[in-house]
């Protein structure tokens, strides 16, 4: 996983599988609680698999960032990952 900050936006580039074994790494990377109004983009272009634990991490991060006045955006999901994401109801805040 690679992380960078551009114009105050935290960009995480994730590769491989996001599951119960790798999820903690993503959850830690998504913790930008020290930033005011945190804005995070997760580039999923190199993610080959996403399970329910990964979905839960993304939902938790979305809620946390939104409550802090920020946002979470997902970018470039591959078709297999996109199908999983479409199964999750839209998040209403």
PDB file of N, CA, C and O in Angstrom:
ATOM      1  N   UNK A   1       0.841  -1.165   0.000  1.00  0.00           N
ATOM      2  CA  UNK A   1       0.000   0.000   0.000  1.00  0.00           C
ATOM      3  C   UNK A   1       0.892   1.236   0.000  1.00  0.00           C
ATOM      4  O   UNK A   1       1.885   1.316   0.723  1.00  0.00           O
ATOM      5  N   UNK A   2       0.512   2.171  -0.816  1.00  0.00           N
ATOM      6  CA  UNK A   2       1.241   3.441  -0.884  1.00  0.00           C
ATOM      7  C   UNK A   2       0.307   4.551  -0.414  1.00  0.00           C
ATOM      8  O   UNK A   2      -0.895   4.530  -0.678  1.00  0.00           O
ATOM      9  N   UNK A   3       0.885   5.513   0.282  1.00  0.00           N
ATOM     10  CA  UNK A   3       0.102   6.644   0.781  1.00  0.00           C
ATOM     11  C   UNK A   3       0.807   7.938   0.426  1.00  0.00           C
ATOM     12  O   UNK A   3       2.033   8.035   0.487  1.00  0.00           O
ATOM     13  N   UNK A   4       0.009   8.934   0.052  1.00  0.00           N
ATOM     14  CA  UNK A   4       0.554  10.255  -0.237  1.00  0.00           C
ATOM     15  C   UNK A   4      -0.509  11.299   0.101  1.00  0.00           C
ATOM     16  O   UNK A   4      -1.676  10.972   0.317  1.00  0.00           O
ATOM     17  N   UNK A   5      -0.085  12.544   0.143  1.00  0.00           N
ATOM     18  CA  UNK A   5      -1.010  13.643   0.375  1.00  0.00           C
ATOM     19  C   UNK A   5      -0.789  14.670  -0.727  1.00  0.00           C
ATOM     20  O   UNK A   5       0.330  15.134  -0.945  1.00  0.00           O
ATOM     21  N   UNK A   6      -1.871  15.018  -1.420  1.00  0.00           N
ATOM     22  CA  UNK A   6      -1.833  16.002  -2.493  1.00  0.00           C
ATOM     23  C   UNK A   6      -2.924  17.025  -2.241  1.00  0.00           C
ATOM     24  O   UNK A   6      -4.102  16.676  -2.171  1.00  0.00           O
ATOM     25  N   UNK A   7      -2.541  18.277  -2.104  1.00  0.00           N
ATOM     26  CA  UNK A   7      -3.497  19.357  -1.849  1.00  0.00           C
ATOM     27  C   UNK A   7      -4.401  19.042  -0.658  1.00  0.00           C
ATOM     28  O   UNK A   7      -5.588  19.368  -0.672  1.00  0.00           O
ATOM     29  N   UNK A   8      -3.841  18.412   0.367  1.00  0.00           N
ATOM     30  CA  UNK A   8      -4.591  18.092   1.579  1.00  0.00           C
ATOM     31  C   UNK A   8      -5.439  16.846   1.487  1.00  0.00           C
ATOM     32  O   UNK A   8      -6.112  16.488   2.453  1.00  0.00           O
ATOM     33  N   UNK A   9      -5.424  16.177   0.349  1.00  0.00           N
ATOM     34  CA  UNK A   9      -6.206  14.954   0.164  1.00  0.00           C
ATOM     35  C   UNK A   9      -5.275  13.757   0.337  1.00  0.00           C
ATOM     36  O   UNK A   9      -4.249  13.647  -0.334  1.00  0.00           O
ATOM     37  N   UNK A  10      -5.652  12.866   1.248  1.00  0.00           N
ATOM     38  CA  UNK A  10      -4.878  11.652   1.489  1.00  0.00           C
ATOM     39  C   UNK A  10      -5.249  10.644   0.413  1.00  0.00           C
ATOM     40  O   UNK A  10      -6.426  10.328   0.237  1.00  0.00           O
ATOM     41  N   UNK A  11      -4.258  10.137  -0.307  1.00  0.00           N
ATOM     42  CA  UNK A  11      -4.489   9.167  -1.368  1.00  0.00           C
ATOM     43  C   UNK A  11      -3.823   7.852  -0.960  1.00  0.00           C
ATOM     44  O   UNK A  11      -2.615   7.795  -0.731  1.00  0.00           O
ATOM     45  N   UNK A  12      -4.639   6.800  -0.874  1.00  0.00           N
ATOM     46  CA  UNK A  12      -4.130   5.470  -0.559  1.00  0.00           C
ATOM     47  C   UNK A  12      -4.258   4.609  -1.800  1.00  0.00           C
ATOM     48  O   UNK A  12      -5.348   4.468  -2.353  1.00  0.00           O
ATOM     49  N   UNK A  13      -3.157   4.039  -2.237  1.00  0.00           N
ATOM     50  CA  UNK A  13      -3.175   3.120  -3.375  1.00  0.00           C
ATOM     51  C   UNK A  13      -2.997   1.720  -2.813  1.00  0.00           C
ATOM     52  O   UNK A  13      -1.956   1.379  -2.250  1.00  0.00           O
ATOM     53  N   UNK A  14      -4.034   0.924  -2.979  1.00  0.00           N
ATOM     54  CA  UNK A  14      -4.082  -0.414  -2.385  1.00  0.00           C
ATOM     55  C   UNK A  14      -3.917  -1.444  -3.493  1.00  0.00           C
ATOM     56  O   UNK A  14      -4.404  -1.248  -4.607  1.00  0.00           O
ATOM     57  N   UNK A  15      -3.228  -2.541  -3.187  1.00  0.00           N
ATOM     58  CA  UNK A  15      -3.019  -3.611  -4.173  1.00  0.00           C
ATOM     59  C   UNK A  15      -3.285  -4.962  -3.520  1.00  0.00           C
ATOM     60  O   UNK A  15      -3.138  -5.127  -2.309  1.00  0.00           O
ATOM     61  N   UNK A  16      -3.679  -5.920  -4.349  1.00  0.00           N
ATOM     62  CA  UNK A  16      -3.881  -7.284  -3.857  1.00  0.00           C
ATOM     63  C   UNK A  16      -5.270  -7.487  -3.282  1.00  0.00           C
ATOM     64  O   UNK A  16      -6.256  -6.962  -3.799  1.00  0.00           O
ATOM     65  N   UNK A  17      -5.333  -8.259  -2.203  1.00  0.00           N
ATOM     66  CA  UNK A  17      -6.606  -8.618  -1.591  1.00  0.00           C
ATOM     67  C   UNK A  17      -6.862  -7.793  -0.333  1.00  0.00           C
ATOM     68  O   UNK A  17      -5.947  -7.517   0.443  1.00  0.00           O
ATOM     69  N   UNK A  18      -8.112  -7.406  -0.149  1.00  0.00           N
ATOM     70  CA  UNK A  18      -8.537  -6.772   1.098  1.00  0.00           C
ATOM     71  C   UNK A  18      -9.485  -7.763   1.763  1.00  0.00           C
ATOM     72  O   UNK A  18     -10.617  -7.958   1.320  1.00  0.00           O
ATOM     73  N   UNK A  19      -9.006  -8.379   2.825  1.00  0.00           N
ATOM     74  CA  UNK A  19      -9.794  -9.380   3.537  1.00  0.00           C
ATOM     75  C   UNK A  19      -9.457  -9.321   5.020  1.00  0.00           C
ATOM     76  O   UNK A  19      -8.821  -8.375   5.484  1.00  0.00           O
ATOM     77  N   UNK A  20      -9.889 -10.339   5.762  1.00  0.00           N
ATOM     78  CA  UNK A  20      -9.670 -10.326   7.213  1.00  0.00           C
ATOM     79  C   UNK A  20      -8.192 -10.362   7.588  1.00  0.00           C
ATOM     80  O   UNK A  20      -7.829  -9.949   8.689  1.00  0.00           O
ATOM     81  N   UNK A  21      -7.347 -10.840   6.706  1.00  0.00           N
ATOM     82  CA  UNK A  21      -5.916 -10.897   7.009  1.00  0.00           C
ATOM     83  C   UNK A  21      -5.193  -9.585   6.715  1.00  0.00           C
ATOM     84  O   UNK A  21      -4.198  -9.273   7.370  1.00  0.00           O
ATOM     85  N   UNK A  22      -5.664  -8.831   5.763  1.00  0.00           N
ATOM     86  CA  UNK A  22      -4.986  -7.594   5.367  1.00  0.00           C
ATOM     87  C   UNK A  22      -5.743  -6.337   5.775  1.00  0.00           C
ATOM     88  O   UNK A  22      -5.231  -5.226   5.637  1.00  0.00           O
ATOM     89  N   UNK A  23      -6.941  -6.511   6.270  1.00  0.00           N
ATOM     90  CA  UNK A  23      -7.799  -5.378   6.583  1.00  0.00           C
ATOM     91  C   UNK A  23      -7.235  -4.425   7.614  1.00  0.00           C
ATOM     92  O   UNK A  23      -7.442  -3.216   7.516  1.00  0.00           O
ATOM     93  N   UNK A  24      -6.524  -4.949   8.607  1.00  0.00           N
ATOM     94  CA  UNK A  24      -5.971  -4.073   9.650  1.00  0.00           C
ATOM     95  C   UNK A  24      -5.028  -3.027   9.069  1.00  0.00           C
ATOM     96  O   UNK A  24      -4.998  -1.889   9.537  1.00  0.00           O
ATOM     97  N   UNK A  25      -4.265  -3.403   8.063  1.00  0.00           N
ATOM     98  CA  UNK A  25      -3.334  -2.459   7.435  1.00  0.00           C
ATOM     99  C   UNK A  25      -4.120  -1.319   6.791  1.00  0.00           C
ATOM    100  O   UNK A  25      -3.756  -0.151   6.927  1.00  0.00           O
ATOM    101  N   UNK A  26      -5.200  -1.664   6.090  1.00  0.00           N
ATOM    102  CA  UNK A  26      -6.035  -0.642   5.462  1.00  0.00           C
ATOM    103  C   UNK A  26      -6.695   0.231   6.518  1.00  0.00           C
ATOM    104  O   UNK A  26      -6.722   1.454   6.381  1.00  0.00           O
ATOM    105  N   UNK A  27      -7.226  -0.378   7.565  1.00  0.00           N
ATOM    106  CA  UNK A  27      -7.888   0.393   8.627  1.00  0.00           C
ATOM    107  C   UNK A  27      -6.926   1.396   9.253  1.00  0.00           C
ATOM    108  O   UNK A  27      -7.304   2.538   9.513  1.00  0.00           O
ATOM    109  N   UNK A  28      -5.699   0.983   9.494  1.00  0.00           N
ATOM    110  CA  UNK A  28      -4.702   1.894  10.073  1.00  0.00           C
ATOM    111  C   UNK A  28      -4.383   3.029   9.109  1.00  0.00           C
ATOM    112  O   UNK A  28      -4.242   4.178   9.527  1.00  0.00           O
ATOM    113  N   UNK A  29      -4.269   2.717   7.833  1.00  0.00           N
ATOM    114  CA  UNK A  29      -3.959   3.743   6.834  1.00  0.00           C
ATOM    115  C   UNK A  29      -5.107   4.740   6.685  1.00  0.00           C
ATOM    116  O   UNK A  29      -4.882   5.907   6.367  1.00  0.00           O
ATOM    117  N   UNK A  30      -6.335   4.278   6.915  1.00  0.00           N
ATOM    118  CA  UNK A  30      -7.498   5.150   6.803  1.00  0.00           C
ATOM    119  C   UNK A  30      -7.687   6.052   8.020  1.00  0.00           C
ATOM    120  O   UNK A  30      -8.513   6.964   7.992  1.00  0.00           O
ATOM    121  N   UNK A  31      -6.940   5.809   9.073  1.00  0.00           N
ATOM    122  CA  UNK A  31      -7.046   6.628  10.277  1.00  0.00           C
ATOM    123  C   UNK A  31      -6.259   7.917  10.094  1.00  0.00           C
ATOM    124  O   UNK A  31      -5.058   7.971  10.361  1.00  0.00           O
ATOM    125  N   UNK A  32      -6.943   8.937   9.643  1.00  0.00           N
ATOM    126  CA  UNK A  32      -6.325  10.261   9.470  1.00  0.00           C
ATOM    127  C   UNK A  32      -7.010  11.245  10.412  1.00  0.00           C
ATOM    128  O   UNK A  32      -7.248  12.402  10.067  1.00  0.00           O
ATOM    129  N   UNK A  33      -7.318  10.757  11.606  1.00  0.00           N
ATOM    130  CA  UNK A  33      -8.068  11.550  12.575  1.00  0.00           C
ATOM    131  C   UNK A  33      -7.330  12.806  13.017  1.00  0.00           C
ATOM    132  O   UNK A  33      -7.938  13.717  13.579  1.00  0.00           O
ATOM    133  N   UNK A  34      -6.036  12.862  12.770  1.00  0.00           N
ATOM    134  CA  UNK A  34      -5.278  14.048  13.151  1.00  0.00           C
ATOM    135  C   UNK A  34      -5.460  15.199  12.164  1.00  0.00           C
ATOM    136  O   UNK A  34      -5.040  16.324  12.438  1.00  0.00           O
ATOM    137  N   UNK A  35      -6.078  14.927  11.030  1.00  0.00           N
ATOM    138  CA  UNK A  35      -6.277  15.960   9.999  1.00  0.00           C
ATOM    139  C   UNK A  35      -7.641  16.628  10.183  1.00  0.00           C
ATOM    140  O   UNK A  35      -8.632  15.940  10.427  1.00  0.00           O
ATOM    141  N   UNK A  36      -7.704  17.942  10.071  1.00  0.00           N
ATOM    142  CA  UNK A  36      -9.011  18.611  10.116  1.00  0.00           C
ATOM    143  C   UNK A  36      -9.769  18.350   8.818  1.00  0.00           C
ATOM    144  O   UNK A  36      -9.186  18.413   7.736  1.00  0.00           O
ATOM    145  N   UNK A  37     -11.052  18.059   8.921  1.00  0.00           N
ATOM    146  CA  UNK A  37     -11.896  17.760   7.758  1.00  0.00           C
ATOM    147  C   UNK A  37     -11.175  16.822   6.788  1.00  0.00           C
ATOM    148  O   UNK A  37     -10.927  17.185   5.638  1.00  0.00           O
ATOM    149  N   UNK A  38     -10.838  15.605   7.258  1.00  0.00           N
ATOM    150  CA  UNK A  38     -10.023  14.686   6.452  1.00  0.00           C
ATOM    151  C   UNK A  38     -10.716  14.256   5.155  1.00  0.00           C
ATOM    152  O   UNK A  38     -11.897  13.910   5.140  1.00  0.00           O
ATOM    153  N   UNK A  39      -9.950  14.290   4.089  1.00  0.00           N
ATOM    154  CA  UNK A  39     -10.430  13.872   2.782  1.00  0.00           C
ATOM    155  C   UNK A  39      -9.528  12.743   2.301  1.00  0.00           C
ATOM    156  O   UNK A  39      -8.307  12.886   2.243  1.00  0.00           O
ATOM    157  N   UNK A  40     -10.151  11.613   1.955  1.00  0.00           N
ATOM    158  CA  UNK A  40      -9.379  10.421   1.601  1.00  0.00           C
ATOM    159  C   UNK A  40      -9.908   9.815   0.306  1.00  0.00           C
ATOM    160  O   UNK A  40     -11.113   9.640   0.131  1.00  0.00           O
ATOM    161  N   UNK A  41      -8.980   9.500  -0.597  1.00  0.00           N
ATOM    162  CA  UNK A  41      -9.288   8.747  -1.814  1.00  0.00           C
ATOM    163  C   UNK A  41      -8.566   7.415  -1.697  1.00  0.00           C
ATOM    164  O   UNK A  41      -7.361   7.368  -1.451  1.00  0.00           O
ATOM    165  N   UNK A  42      -9.320   6.327  -1.877  1.00  0.00           N
ATOM    166  CA  UNK A  42      -8.719   4.995  -1.890  1.00  0.00           C
ATOM    167  C   UNK A  42      -8.734   4.502  -3.334  1.00  0.00           C
ATOM    168  O   UNK A  42      -9.796   4.251  -3.904  1.00  0.00           O
ATOM    169  N   UNK A  43      -7.549   4.368  -3.916  1.00  0.00           N
ATOM    170  CA  UNK A  43      -7.397   3.871  -5.282  1.00  0.00           C
ATOM    171  C   UNK A  43      -7.435   2.353  -5.236  1.00  0.00           C
ATOM    172  O   UNK A  43      -6.511   1.714  -4.733  1.00  0.00           O
ATOM    173  N   UNK A  44      -8.514   1.779  -5.768  1.00  0.00           N
ATOM    174  CA  UNK A  44      -8.718   0.324  -5.747  1.00  0.00           C
ATOM    175  C   UNK A  44      -8.325  -0.332  -7.069  1.00  0.00           C
ATOM    176  O   UNK A  44      -8.654  -1.497  -7.295  1.00  0.00           O
ATOM    177  N   UNK A  45      -7.639   0.379  -7.930  1.00  0.00           N
ATOM    178  CA  UNK A  45      -7.305  -0.118  -9.255  1.00  0.00           C
ATOM    179  C   UNK A  45      -6.476  -1.382  -9.295  1.00  0.00           C
ATOM    180  O   UNK A  45      -6.494  -2.106 -10.291  1.00  0.00           O
ATOM    181  N   UNK A  46      -5.744  -1.658  -8.218  1.00  0.00           N
ATOM    182  CA  UNK A  46      -4.909  -2.856  -8.183  1.00  0.00           C
ATOM    183  C   UNK A  46      -5.430  -3.903  -7.193  1.00  0.00           C
ATOM    184  O   UNK A  46      -4.743  -4.882  -6.899  1.00  0.00           O
ATOM    185  N   UNK A  47      -6.652  -3.689  -6.680  1.00  0.00           N
ATOM    186  CA  UNK A  47      -7.250  -4.633  -5.739  1.00  0.00           C
ATOM    187  C   UNK A  47      -7.937  -5.741  -6.528  1.00  0.00           C
ATOM    188  O   UNK A  47      -8.754  -5.479  -7.411  1.00  0.00           O
ATOM    189  N   UNK A  48      -7.592  -6.983  -6.196  1.00  0.00           N
ATOM    190  CA  UNK A  48      -8.137  -8.137  -6.924  1.00  0.00           C
ATOM    191  C   UNK A  48      -9.285  -8.814  -6.190  1.00  0.00           C
ATOM    192  O   UNK A  48     -10.029  -9.589  -6.790  1.00  0.00           O
ATOM    193  N   UNK A  49      -9.440  -8.527  -4.886  1.00  0.00           N
ATOM    194  CA  UNK A  49     -10.464  -9.193  -4.088  1.00  0.00           C
ATOM    195  C   UNK A  49     -10.836  -8.301  -2.921  1.00  0.00           C
ATOM    196  O   UNK A  49      -9.973  -7.671  -2.310  1.00  0.00           O
ATOM    197  N   UNK A  50     -12.128  -8.247  -2.611  1.00  0.00           N
ATOM    198  CA  UNK A  50     -12.631  -7.473  -1.481  1.00  0.00           C
ATOM    199  C   UNK A  50     -13.727  -8.290  -0.820  1.00  0.00           C
ATOM    200  O   UNK A  50     -14.720  -8.637  -1.459  1.00  0.00           O
ATOM    201  N   UNK A  51     -13.547  -8.601   0.476  1.00  0.00           N
ATOM    202  CA  UNK A  51     -14.586  -9.368   1.160  1.00  0.00           C
ATOM    203  C   UNK A  51     -15.346  -8.484   2.142  1.00  0.00           C
ATOM    204  O   UNK A  51     -15.134  -7.272   2.190  1.00  0.00           O
ATOM    205  N   UNK A  52     -16.231  -9.094   2.922  1.00  0.00           N
ATOM    206  CA  UNK A  52     -17.083  -8.324   3.824  1.00  0.00           C
ATOM    207  C   UNK A  52     -16.293  -7.579   4.887  1.00  0.00           C
ATOM    208  O   UNK A  52     -16.721  -6.511   5.326  1.00  0.00           O
ATOM    209  N   UNK A  53     -15.160  -8.106   5.311  1.00  0.00           N
ATOM    210  CA  UNK A  53     -14.365  -7.374   6.303  1.00  0.00           C
ATOM    211  C   UNK A  53     -13.799  -6.093   5.681  1.00  0.00           C
ATOM    212  O   UNK A  53     -13.713  -5.066   6.355  1.00  0.00           O
ATOM    213  N   UNK A  54     -13.419  -6.146   4.417  1.00  0.00           N
ATOM    214  CA  UNK A  54     -12.961  -4.947   3.725  1.00  0.00           C
ATOM    215  C   UNK A  54     -14.078  -3.937   3.553  1.00  0.00           C
ATOM    216  O   UNK A  54     -13.865  -2.736   3.719  1.00  0.00           O
ATOM    217  N   UNK A  55     -15.273  -4.419   3.218  1.00  0.00           N
ATOM    218  CA  UNK A  55     -16.437  -3.542   3.101  1.00  0.00           C
ATOM    219  C   UNK A  55     -16.692  -2.842   4.436  1.00  0.00           C
ATOM    220  O   UNK A  55     -16.922  -1.633   4.475  1.00  0.00           O
ATOM    221  N   UNK A  56     -16.649  -3.610   5.529  1.00  0.00           N
ATOM    222  CA  UNK A  56     -16.895  -3.027   6.853  1.00  0.00           C
ATOM    223  C   UNK A  56     -15.861  -1.966   7.203  1.00  0.00           C
ATOM    224  O   UNK A  56     -16.196  -0.955   7.819  1.00  0.00           O
ATOM    225  N   UNK A  57     -14.627  -2.183   6.822  1.00  0.00           N
ATOM    226  CA  UNK A  57     -13.570  -1.184   7.064  1.00  0.00           C
ATOM    227  C   UNK A  57     -13.879   0.095   6.299  1.00  0.00           C
ATOM    228  O   UNK A  57     -13.745   1.191   6.844  1.00  0.00           O
ATOM    229  N   UNK A  58     -14.288  -0.033   5.051  1.00  0.00           N
ATOM    230  CA  UNK A  58     -14.612   1.141   4.241  1.00  0.00           C
ATOM    231  C   UNK A  58     -15.841   1.874   4.784  1.00  0.00           C
ATOM    232  O   UNK A  58     -15.870   3.105   4.794  1.00  0.00           O
ATOM    233  N   UNK A  59     -16.848   1.134   5.234  1.00  0.00           N
ATOM    234  CA  UNK A  59     -18.047   1.760   5.807  1.00  0.00           C
ATOM    235  C   UNK A  59     -17.693   2.507   7.088  1.00  0.00           C
ATOM    236  O   UNK A  59     -18.130   3.640   7.290  1.00  0.00           O
ATOM    237  N   UNK A  60     -16.905   1.876   7.950  1.00  0.00           N
ATOM    238  CA  UNK A  60     -16.489   2.523   9.192  1.00  0.00           C
ATOM    239  C   UNK A  60     -15.694   3.790   8.907  1.00  0.00           C
ATOM    240  O   UNK A  60     -15.909   4.824   9.540  1.00  0.00           O
ATOM    241  N   UNK A  61     -14.773   3.705   7.949  1.00  0.00           N
ATOM    242  CA  UNK A  61     -13.971   4.879   7.585  1.00  0.00           C
ATOM    243  C   UNK A  61     -14.860   5.980   7.028  1.00  0.00           C
ATOM    244  O   UNK A  61     -14.679   7.151   7.360  1.00  0.00           O
ATOM    245  N   UNK A  62     -15.807   5.617   6.194  1.00  0.00           N
ATOM    246  CA  UNK A  62     -16.734   6.605   5.623  1.00  0.00           C
ATOM    247  C   UNK A  62     -17.467   7.339   6.737  1.00  0.00           C
ATOM    248  O   UNK A  62     -17.536   8.568   6.739  1.00  0.00           O
ATOM    249  N   UNK A  63     -18.006   6.595   7.669  1.00  0.00           N
ATOM    250  CA  UNK A  63     -18.751   7.215   8.776  1.00  0.00           C
ATOM    251  C   UNK A  63     -17.845   8.101   9.622  1.00  0.00           C
ATOM    252  O   UNK A  63     -18.223   9.219   9.973  1.00  0.00           O
ATOM    253  N   UNK A  64     -16.660   7.615   9.949  1.00  0.00           N
ATOM    254  CA  UNK A  64     -15.726   8.374  10.786  1.00  0.00           C
ATOM    255  C   UNK A  64     -15.304   9.663  10.100  1.00  0.00           C
ATOM    256  O   UNK A  64     -15.298  10.730  10.715  1.00  0.00           O
ATOM    257  N   UNK A  65     -14.955   9.561   8.832  1.00  0.00           N
ATOM    258  CA  UNK A  65     -14.509  10.743   8.089  1.00  0.00           C
ATOM    259  C   UNK A  65     -15.647  11.749   7.908  1.00  0.00           C
ATOM    260  O   UNK A  65     -15.435  12.957   8.016  1.00  0.00           O
ATOM    261  N   UNK A  66     -16.838  11.256   7.636  1.00  0.00           N
ATOM    262  CA  UNK A  66     -17.993  12.140   7.469  1.00  0.00           C
ATOM    263  C   UNK A  66     -18.313  12.871   8.768  1.00  0.00           C
ATOM    264  O   UNK A  66     -18.591  14.070   8.758  1.00  0.00           O
ATOM    265  N   UNK A  67     -18.274  12.148   9.884  1.00  0.00           N
ATOM    266  CA  UNK A  67     -18.531  12.771  11.186  1.00  0.00           C
ATOM    267  C   UNK A  67     -17.495  13.843  11.507  1.00  0.00           C
ATOM    268  O   UNK A  67     -17.790  14.792  12.233  1.00  0.00           O
ATOM    269  N   UNK A  68     -16.286  13.699  10.973  1.00  0.00           N
ATOM    270  CA  UNK A  68     -15.220  14.686  11.202  1.00  0.00           C
ATOM    271  C   UNK A  68     -15.280  15.827  10.187  1.00  0.00           C
ATOM    272  O   UNK A  68     -14.400  16.687  10.166  1.00  0.00           O
ATOM    273  N   UNK A  69     -16.322  15.834   9.343  1.00  0.00           N
ATOM    274  CA  UNK A  69     -16.468  16.895   8.353  1.00  0.00           C
ATOM    275  C   UNK A  69     -15.713  16.643   7.064  1.00  0.00           C
ATOM    276  O   UNK A  69     -15.574  17.544   6.236  1.00  0.00           O
ATOM    277  N   UNK A  70     -15.228  15.432   6.887  1.00  0.00           N
ATOM    278  CA  UNK A  70     -14.474  15.089   5.681  1.00  0.00           C
ATOM    279  C   UNK A  70     -15.255  14.146   4.786  1.00  0.00           C
ATOM    280  O   UNK A  70     -16.484  14.091   4.835  1.00  0.00           O
ATOM    281  N   UNK A  71     -14.522  13.403   3.965  1.00  0.00           N
ATOM    282  CA  UNK A  71     -15.163  12.448   3.066  1.00  0.00           C
ATOM    283  C   UNK A  71     -14.209  11.333   2.668  1.00  0.00           C
ATOM    284  O   UNK A  71     -12.994  11.433   2.842  1.00  0.00           O
ATOM    285  N   UNK A  72     -14.799  10.259   2.126  1.00  0.00           N
ATOM    286  CA  UNK A  72     -14.057   9.112   1.595  1.00  0.00           C
ATOM    287  C   UNK A  72     -14.548   8.875   0.175  1.00  0.00           C
ATOM    288  O   UNK A  72     -15.754   8.848  -0.072  1.00  0.00           O
ATOM    289  N   UNK A  73     -13.620   8.704  -0.756  1.00  0.00           N
ATOM    290  CA  UNK A  73     -13.963   8.392  -2.148  1.00  0.00           C
ATOM    291  C   UNK A  73     -13.203   7.138  -2.556  1.00  0.00           C
ATOM    292  O   UNK A  73     -12.048   6.944  -2.174  1.00  0.00           O
ATOM    293  N   UNK A  74     -13.864   6.292  -3.334  1.00  0.00           N
ATOM    294  CA  UNK A  74     -13.244   5.086  -3.873  1.00  0.00           C
ATOM    295  C   UNK A  74     -13.020   5.301  -5.361  1.00  0.00           C
ATOM    296  O   UNK A  74     -13.917   5.757  -6.070  1.00  0.00           O
ATOM    297  N   UNK A  75     -11.826   4.972  -5.830  1.00  0.00           N
ATOM    298  CA  UNK A  75     -11.483   5.224  -7.223  1.00  0.00           C
ATOM    299  C   UNK A  75     -11.042   3.941  -7.928  1.00  0.00           C
ATOM    300  O   UNK A  75     -10.389   3.087  -7.330  1.00  0.00           O
ATOM    301  N   UNK A  76     -11.400   3.820  -9.175  1.00  0.00           N
ATOM    302  CA  UNK A  76     -10.934   2.799 -10.110  1.00  0.00           C
ATOM    303  C   UNK A  76     -11.122   1.345  -9.680  1.00  0.00           C
ATOM    304  O   UNK A  76     -10.225   0.535  -9.914  1.00  0.00           O
ATOM    305  N   UNK A  77     -12.245   0.977  -9.064  1.00  0.00           N
ATOM    306  CA  UNK A  77     -12.381  -0.436  -8.709  1.00  0.00           C
ATOM    307  C   UNK A  77     -12.455  -1.302  -9.963  1.00  0.00           C
ATOM    308  O   UNK A  77     -13.118  -0.951 -10.940  1.00  0.00           O
ATOM    309  N   UNK A  78     -11.770  -2.427  -9.918  1.00  0.00           N
ATOM    310  CA  UNK A  78     -11.855  -3.400 -11.010  1.00  0.00           C
ATOM    311  C   UNK A  78     -13.265  -3.985 -11.042  1.00  0.00           C
ATOM    312  O   UNK A  78     -13.996  -3.875 -10.058  1.00  0.00           O
ATOM    313  N   UNK A  79     -13.657  -4.601 -12.146  1.00  0.00           N
ATOM    314  CA  UNK A  79     -15.024  -5.143 -12.250  1.00  0.00           C
ATOM    315  C   UNK A  79     -15.410  -6.092 -11.110  1.00  0.00           C
ATOM    316  O   UNK A  79     -16.526  -6.003 -10.598  1.00  0.00           O
ATOM    317  N   UNK A  80     -14.526  -6.984 -10.709  1.00  0.00           N
ATOM    318  CA  UNK A  80     -14.865  -7.924  -9.628  1.00  0.00           C
ATOM    319  C   UNK A  80     -15.108  -7.196  -8.312  1.00  0.00           C
ATOM    320  O   UNK A  80     -16.028  -7.541  -7.570  1.00  0.00           O
ATOM    321  N   UNK A  81     -14.297  -6.204  -8.025  1.00  0.00           N
ATOM    322  CA  UNK A  81     -14.464  -5.416  -6.796  1.00  0.00           C
ATOM    323  C   UNK A  81     -15.697  -4.525  -6.924  1.00  0.00           C
ATOM    324  O   UNK A  81     -16.441  -4.348  -5.959  1.00  0.00           O
ATOM    325  N   UNK A  82     -15.911  -3.975  -8.092  1.00  0.00           N
ATOM    326  CA  UNK A  82     -17.059  -3.116  -8.314  1.00  0.00           C
ATOM    327  C   UNK A  82     -18.372  -3.876  -8.087  1.00  0.00           C
ATOM    328  O   UNK A  82     -19.325  -3.320  -7.542  1.00  0.00           O
ATOM    329  N   UNK A  83     -18.420  -5.142  -8.505  1.00  0.00           N
ATOM    330  CA  UNK A  83     -19.622  -5.953  -8.291  1.00  0.00           C
ATOM    331  C   UNK A  83     -19.918  -6.088  -6.802  1.00  0.00           C
ATOM    332  O   UNK A  83     -21.075  -6.000  -6.391  1.00  0.00           O
ATOM    333  N   UNK A  84     -18.894  -6.298  -5.998  1.00  0.00           N
ATOM    334  CA  UNK A  84     -19.076  -6.403  -4.550  1.00  0.00           C
ATOM    335  C   UNK A  84     -19.559  -5.076  -3.981  1.00  0.00           C
ATOM    336  O   UNK A  84     -20.463  -5.049  -3.146  1.00  0.00           O
ATOM    337  N   UNK A  85     -18.969  -3.987  -4.423  1.00  0.00           N
ATOM    338  CA  UNK A  85     -19.369  -2.669  -3.928  1.00  0.00           C
ATOM    339  C   UNK A  85     -20.824  -2.353  -4.275  1.00  0.00           C
ATOM    340  O   UNK A  85     -21.517  -1.709  -3.487  1.00  0.00           O
ATOM    341  N   UNK A  86     -21.290  -2.791  -5.427  1.00  0.00           N
ATOM    342  CA  UNK A  86     -22.675  -2.543  -5.821  1.00  0.00           C
ATOM    343  C   UNK A  86     -23.673  -3.294  -4.939  1.00  0.00           C
ATOM    344  O   UNK A  86     -24.846  -2.925  -4.881  1.00  0.00           O
ATOM    345  N   UNK A  87     -23.219  -4.338  -4.258  1.00  0.00           N
ATOM    346  CA  UNK A  87     -24.102  -5.089  -3.365  1.00  0.00           C
ATOM    347  C   UNK A  87     -24.379  -4.336  -2.070  1.00  0.00           C
ATOM    348  O   UNK A  87     -25.351  -4.626  -1.372  1.00  0.00           O
ATOM    349  N   UNK A  88     -23.529  -3.377  -1.756  1.00  0.00           N
ATOM    350  CA  UNK A  88     -23.691  -2.608  -0.529  1.00  0.00           C
ATOM    351  C   UNK A  88     -24.651  -1.456  -0.796  1.00  0.00           C
ATOM    352  O   UNK A  88     -24.462  -0.699  -1.747  1.00  0.00           O
ATOM    353  N   UNK A  89     -25.689  -1.319   0.044  1.00  0.00           N
ATOM    354  CA  UNK A  89     -26.610  -0.185  -0.164  1.00  0.00           C
ATOM    355  C   UNK A  89     -25.877   1.139  -0.058  1.00  0.00           C
ATOM    356  O   UNK A  89     -24.883   1.242   0.661  1.00  0.00           O
ATOM    357  N   UNK A  90     -26.352   2.146  -0.759  1.00  0.00           N
ATOM    358  CA  UNK A  90     -25.717   3.460  -0.654  1.00  0.00           C
ATOM    359  C   UNK A  90     -25.695   3.938   0.790  1.00  0.00           C
ATOM    360  O   UNK A  90     -26.630   3.707   1.556  1.00  0.00           O
ATOM    361  N   UNK A  91     -24.616   4.602   1.138  1.00  0.00           N
ATOM    362  CA  UNK A  91     -24.488   5.116   2.496  1.00  0.00           C
ATOM    363  C   UNK A  91     -25.173   6.474   2.575  1.00  0.00           C
ATOM    364  O   UNK A  91     -24.860   7.384   1.807  1.00  0.00           O
ATOM    365  N   UNK A  92     -26.078   6.599   3.476  1.00  0.00           N
ATOM    366  CA  UNK A  92     -26.769   7.857   3.676  1.00  0.00           C
ATOM    367  C   UNK A  92     -26.295   8.440   4.994  1.00  0.00           C
ATOM    368  O   UNK A  92     -26.357   7.788   6.036  1.00  0.00           O
ATOM    369  N   UNK A  93     -25.817   9.684   4.935  1.00  0.00           N
ATOM    370  CA  UNK A  93     -25.340  10.328   6.168  1.00  0.00           C
ATOM    371  C   UNK A  93     -26.152  11.560   6.468  1.00  0.00           C
ATOM    372  O   UNK A  93     -25.901  12.237   7.465  1.00  0.00           O
TER     373      UNK A  93
END
